[in-house]
C-alpha cells in the first residue's frame, strides 16, 4: 500500500513530462538489441550495459544513479523510462512497482522492452508482445537480461549464464554477459555501438559520479572497443586514487596507485601520461634518481612532456630547482 501510494505521487509529479513523452512515442525504429541491469551483492555497485546495431545507444538506453538503481529502456525505445524510473525508485518505489506504474501510463507499452533494478536488488523486466522476435528476458537474483531482434532465442539465457558464472567485479561480469549474447547469435542486424555504466551503491554519492561511464558510439567491433575502454578507465581510476593520496600527503600510497595505473596499460595507450606523473610525484619528493626511468618512458613516446616539465615549477606542481630539472631532461631525454 505504501509503495503504491508513493508511485501515485511520483506519477503526479512527473506529469510535466507529458509533452516529452508524446514526442518520444513517435519513434518507429527499434533502437536496442541486448542489455543487462545488475547489482553487485558484495559491493552494492549498480550498473547497466548494452550493445546495439544503432548509433550511440548509450545515450538513450542505459541509466543509473548512485544508491538508487539502474534502467535499460529499449526496443521501440522511450528514453524517458530512464529518468522517470530513477525518480520513482529514488522516491521509495521498488523497481517492480516503478516499472509497473510506468507501463500502465504508456499506451504503447507493448512495443517497449524495459528492465529496472533498485539498490536493494529488486528487479523487474518487461518485454512487450509487439517486440520484434526473437525477443525475451530473464531475471535472476541481482540482475535482469533482455534482448530483442535477435537471431535466436538462446541469446538472453546465454547472458544470464555468463553473468551468474563469471568471476570479477560488476563491470567484468556485465561485459561477459554482452560477449555471451554476441557469441550466441546476437542481433540479426549486426553490431554498431555499446555502453557500460556503473555507479556506487552509496546513496550519499553525488548523482553525477560514475565508477564507469564508457561508450562506443560507432564501431565494427563495439564490444571489443568497450572492453578496451573499461581497461583504460581502470587505469585512470588508479591514477585518480594516486592524485587523492598526494592531496592527503600519503606519498607512498600515491606512488603505489600510480604504479598500478601504469601496469594496467602500456605507455603507448596513454601517450606516456601515466608514467609521466609517477615521475613528477617522485621528483617532487626529491627522489630525482627514482623519477628518471619513469620520465624516460614518457619522453620516448612524446618529447612534448619535456616542455611541460619545465612549466610545472612555476605553478607549484613540481618542487625542483634548475639543477634537478636539467638532470631529469639530460638523463631521461637521451
Secondary structure, DSSP 8 states (H G I E B T S, - for coil): -HHHHHHHHHHHHGGGGHHHHHHHTT--S----EEEEEE-TTT--EEEEEEESSTTGGGTSEEEETTTEEEEEEES--THHHHHHHHHHHTT--HHHHHHHHHHT-TTGGGEEEEEEETT--EEEEE-TTS-SS-EEEEETTEEEEE-SBSSTTHHHHHHHHHHH--S-HHHHHHHHHHHHHHTT-BTT---EEEEEEE-S-TTS-TT--SEEEEE-S-TTHHHHHHHHHHHHHHHHHHHHHHHHHHTT-HHHHHHHHHHHHHHS-GGGGTTHHHHHHHHHHHHTT-HHHHHHHHHHHHHH-THHHHHHHHHGGGTS----HHHHHHHHHHH--
